[in-house]
């Protein structure tokens, strides 16, 4: 669980910066974020 709590804010910050720089990346960033959160949820237990 600790891994999830530390990765989440960092990924969100990076995603926010990338969205500001290149708004077209929004769909890819959201998809990657959801995949990462899902994998951490599945294998983090």
C-alpha positions as CSV (number, residue, x, y, z in Angstrom):
1,X,0.0,0.0,0.0
2,X,2.9,2.4,0.7
3,X,4.0,2.1,-2.9
4,X,0.6,3.2,-4.2
5,X,0.5,6.3,-1.9
6,X,3.9,7.5,-3.0
7,X,3.5,6.9,-6.7
8,X,0.1,8.4,-7.1
9,X,1.0,12.1,-6.4
10,X,4.2,11.9,-8.4
11,X,2.4,10.4,-11.5
12,X,-0.4,13.0,-11.1
13,X,2.1,15.9,-11.0
14,X,4.0,14.7,-14.1
15,X,0.7,14.1,-15.9
16,X,-0.5,17.6,-15.1
17,X,2.7,19.2,-16.4
18,X,2.6,17.1,-19.6
19,X,-1.1,18.1,-20.1
20,X,-0.2,21.8,-19.8
21,X,2.7,21.4,-22.3
22,X,0.9,19.1,-24.8
23,X,-2.9,19.0,-24.3
24,X,-3.3,16.2,-27.0
25,X,-1.5,13.8,-24.6
26,X,-4.4,13.9,-22.2
27,X,-6.0,10.7,-23.4
28,X,-2.8,8.7,-23.3
29,X,-1.8,10.1,-19.9
30,X,-5.2,9.1,-18.4
31,X,-5.0,5.7,-20.0
32,X,-1.5,5.0,-18.7
33,X,-2.4,6.4,-15.2
34,X,-5.4,4.0,-15.0
35,X,-3.3,1.1,-16.2
36,X,-0.6,1.8,-13.6
37,X,-3.1,2.2,-10.8
38,X,-4.8,-1.0,-11.8
39,X,-1.5,-3.0,-11.9
40,X,-0.4,-1.6,-8.5
41,X,-3.8,-2.6,-7.1
42,X,-3.6,-6.1,-8.5
43,X,0.0,-6.9,-7.7
44,X,0.5,-4.7,-4.6
45,X,-1.5,-7.0,-2.3
